[in-house]
Amino acid sequence: MKILGHPLGYTAIACVLMLASHLPYATADASPKPQRIVSLGLCTDQLALLMLERTRIASLTHEATNAESSYMAAEAQGITQHNATAEDIIRFQPDLVISTTFGSPDTVRILKQLGYRVELLPLPQNVEEVYSGLRLAGQWFGEPEKAEALIEKTRNNIADTQQRYANKPTQTIAIFSPNGYSIGAGTLENDFLIQAGYRNIATENGIKNFQQISLETLLLWQPDKLLIDNHVYNRKSLAQAQLDHPALKRLVSSDNILFIPPRLRACPGPMTADVIEYLASKR
């Protein structure tokens, strides 16, 4: 069939080309960058703020502007916020919704059922997986170069910290959280401690992930440093009261009790370098 030899051949081709020019995203780029991005969690709020122009962020969570918990609170000011329900998200007609694997499961399920693109970041268990998460988010945003730049900057900052504090002696440390939880192997927190030049005494005593221990066990461990995980919002809770037990103050001096600001440790990302620098400086 020689359509070009037919009197209508050129007309037919012209019509096809004209139709194609009006189709969505009929460009050389087969995967256009999403332009109406909604984040469903604090950690993805911060990744959006780090990699995207404000005009491409349709909405963030209310936590994004909380200066206590958000690393990017100042940058989030003025961006529309949502209440994390599917009904509220739909009004933005997002072309990408990004969350973590443990955030807003009902909202994620409904949005997927309705055909919205939803991408979920896994929970990292070490610093290398933090980089993998940044790289994944960069791919979803259509900003792989920005992701690689953040990764390189974070790597360099951590390497600089390790070099500056290389001559300090290695110390033992334990994390103690509300309700008596300690944190051991297989966690990002454990890798933070290793990267900062500590020996996590919980890991050395067989603790994996998050495990409840007694105050007596902690006293037997006799760590050089105690990292109090005080990332809780109810300061008057019974869980929090355990962190104020007098025995903890007798275990180590006040100079050896560490607190990481929630805005640094609430989420993985470039702030990882700040956490490691803080811990290394206290060694």
N, C-alpha and C positions, 0 to 999 in steps of 0.2 A: 504494500500500500504506500503510494507516494503522495503524502499529504501536501508536500511543497509543490508538487506539480498540479494540484487541484486549484481552481480559481479561488476557493475559500481557504486554502491552506494557510496563507500568511495571516488572514483574518482570525482563523482559529487559534493560531499560536499567539497572536496579540491578545486575544481574550483570556487565554490561559495565563499569560504573564501578568495581565492587569489584575486578574483574580488573585494570583499568588501575592501580588504586592499589597493586597488588602488583608491577607491572612495574618493573624497574630504572630509576631516574632519571625516573619519571613525575612530573615537576615542571614548573613554568613555565620553568625553565632548560633549554633544549634542549642545551646544551653544558656539563655540570657540570665543575667543576674536578677534574683528576686528583688522587688522594689517595695513590697509592703510586708515587712517582717515583724512578727509578734514573738516575743519571748515569754515563756511560761514560768520562768524561775529566776531567782537572783543570779545564779551562776551564768546562765545564758544571757541575762540582762547585760552583764559585764562584758561578755564576749562580743555582743552586738555593739556596745559602746566603744570597744577597742578597735573594731574592724570596719565599722560602717559609717557612712555619712548619716547625719541625723534625719535627712529627708527619706531615707530608706527604712527607718525604724517606725513602724506604725504604732506600737505600744509596748510598754514594759510593765513589770509588776510594781506594786506599791513599795516593795522592799528596795527597789533600785535607788530611791532617794534617801534611804535611811543611813545617815552618816555613821552610825555605830556598826552596821553590818555590811554596808556596801563600799567596796573599794573605789567605785566610780560614782559616788553619790553626787558630787558637784556636776559631773558631766551629764547626769541623768535629769537634772532640773529642766522643767519645761516640756518634757516629752510625755505624751498622753499615757495614763496608766489604766490598767484593767483589773477586774476582780477574779481573774483566773477561771471563770466559768465559760463553757462553750458558747452560751448565749451572748456573752459579752465579747468574746473573741470574734464571732461571726460578723459583727457589725463593721469590723475593719477590713473584711474580705481579703485576708492575708494570702499571699502567694507562697509564704513559708512560715511555719510555726516551729520554733525550736525550744526544746526543753531537755531535761535530763531524764535518765531512766527511772528515777524515783520521784518525779514531780507530777502532780495533777493527773493521776491515771485516768479518772473518769472523763476529764476534759479531753485528754489525748484520744481516748477511745471514741468519743462522740465525734470529734473533728475528723478522725480518720474515716469513720463510717460515712460522714458527709462528703468525703472526697477531698478534703484539704491535705496539703502536703505537710506532714509532721515528721521532724527529724529529732532523734533522741541521742544525747551524748551519754556514753557509759561513764560509770564512776571510776576514776583512775586509782590504781593501787600503788603507783610509784611515779617518780618525776618524769620518766620517759613516757608514761601513758598520759601525763599532762600535755606533753608536746603532741602526742597523737590526737588528743582531743582538740587542741588548737588547730591542728592541720585539718581535721575533719570539719570543724566549723568553718574554716576558711574555704573549703570546697563547697559547702552548702551555700555560703554567702556569695560565692563567685569571687573570693578575694584570697586566692592561695598565696600570692606574694606578701600580703600583709600578715598572714598567719606565719609564714616562714621568717619574716622580719621579727615578729614577736618571739618566736622560738629562739632565734639566734641571740636576741637581746637577753632573754632569760638565761640561756646557757652561759653567755659571757658573764652576766652578773653573778651567777652561782660560782663559776670558775674563779672569778676575782675574789669573792668572799673566801673560798677555800684556800686560795693562795695567801690572802692577808692573815688568816688565822691558823695557818698550817703549823706554826710552832707552839700553839697552845696545847696542853695535854688533853688526851681523850678522857672524858668523864662518863660516869653512868648516870642515867636519867630514867625517870618513870613518869608516865602520864596518869593523872588521877582525875576522874570526871564525876559529875553528879551521879548519885546512886552507887558510887564505888566502882565505876568501870575504868579499866585500864585498856591500853591499846597496844597491840603487839604486831606480829609478823603479818604480811599480806595487806598492809594498809599504807596509804599515802603518808600518814603521820609518822609511821615507822621510818619511811624513807627520808622524810624531812630530817629526822634525828640523825640518821646515818650520814646524810649529806652534810650536816652541820658539824660532824666530828664527834658524835656521842655513841655510846653503847646503850641501846634500849634494854634495860634490865628486865622488862616484862617479856620481851622476846627471848632473852636468855633463860627465862624460867618457864618457857613453853607456852606463853600466851599467844594466841592467834586471833587476828581481827579484834573485835571488841568483847571483852570478857570481864565479868564482875569479880572483884577480889575484895577480901576483907581488909579493914584498916590494919589488923594485926599482920597480915601478909605483907603489906606495904612496909610496915615497920621492920620486918625481918629482912627485907631486901636491902635496906639502908642505901638508897641511891644518893649520889652526890648532889643531884639536882632534882627538883620536883616541878613538873609542868602541870599546873592546875588548869584544867579545861573548864573555864567558867562561861562558856558560850551558852548561857541560859537567860531566859527573859523574866522568869519569876524568881527574883532574888531572895524571896522569903520562903521558898519551898523547902521541904524536908530534904530533898535531894541536894539542894545547894548548901544546906546547913552542915552536911557531912564534910564539905570542903573547908569549913571554918573550924573543924575540930582542933582543940589545943594540941593533940598529939602530933598533928602535922607540923605545927610550929616548933615542937621539940625535936622532930625528926631532922629537919634542916633549918638553917637560919633563914631569915627573911630575904637575905641577899641571894639565896639559892632557890627561891621559889619564883618560878617564871609564869608569866601570863602573856599569851599571844593575843593581840587585839582581834576581836571577831572579824573586823573588816579585812584582815589579812588572811585568816585561816578558814573563813566560811566557804570559800570556793577555790578550786584550782585554777591556775592561770599564771600570768606574769608576776602576780603577787607572791607566787611560790618563792621567788628569789628573795623577797623581803622577809619572808618567814625564816628562811635558812640563814640569812644575814643576821637577823635578830638572835636566833638561837646560838649561832657561832660566836657572836660578840659576848654572850653570857658564859661561855665555856671557861 
